[in-house]
Amino acid sequence: MKKIIFILFFWKILTLTSYAQIVYIDMNLILKNSEVGKTLTEKINQLNNNHIIKFKEIENKLIAKEKTLLAQKNILDNSEFEKRLTSLSEEIKKFRNDKKMSEANINKIKIENTKEILKLLNPIITNYVEVNAISLVMPKKNIIVGKKNLDITDQIINLLNKNAKNLKF
């Protein structure tokens, strides 16, 4: 009987020491709701709006040139019409390339600044894990169902807001 009690007691101790605390975190929510994330989103939206306005004006000018050229089709000599059409085609190609490069530049800015936020966020999460004796942090996108008390997103957002006041975009 003593052996059975000893084995049960020993087994209970082993199961208690092997307890691992697992939590999850929503990175998208952190990037969206933290102060630095909101600042980055505002900056990217501002760049996008400027981009849209700039290229919409150029597009409208090109459409007007095209309509003018088509209206002059019967008046102009064929060689002159072809010359102007080629010129307009080159302008349209340049417009498309400039627009694509501008969009790529905005995406590059977004990616680089998001990386900066993540560089700042990594030590915050690491410190939180050490202080709270957490064994594993999983991204929320890989979790199907989990208890709400295992979500540490709000705590990390608060810590990021305290530590990320010096980050400028």
PyMOL commands that set and color helices and strands:
alter all, ss='L'
color gray80, all
select helices_A, chain A and resi 2-17+27-33+35-71+78-131+140-142+148-150+153-163
alter helices_A, ss='H'
color red, helices_A
select strands_A, chain A and resi 22-25+136-139
alter strands_A, ss='S'
color yellow, strands_A
deselect
rebuild
show_as cartoon
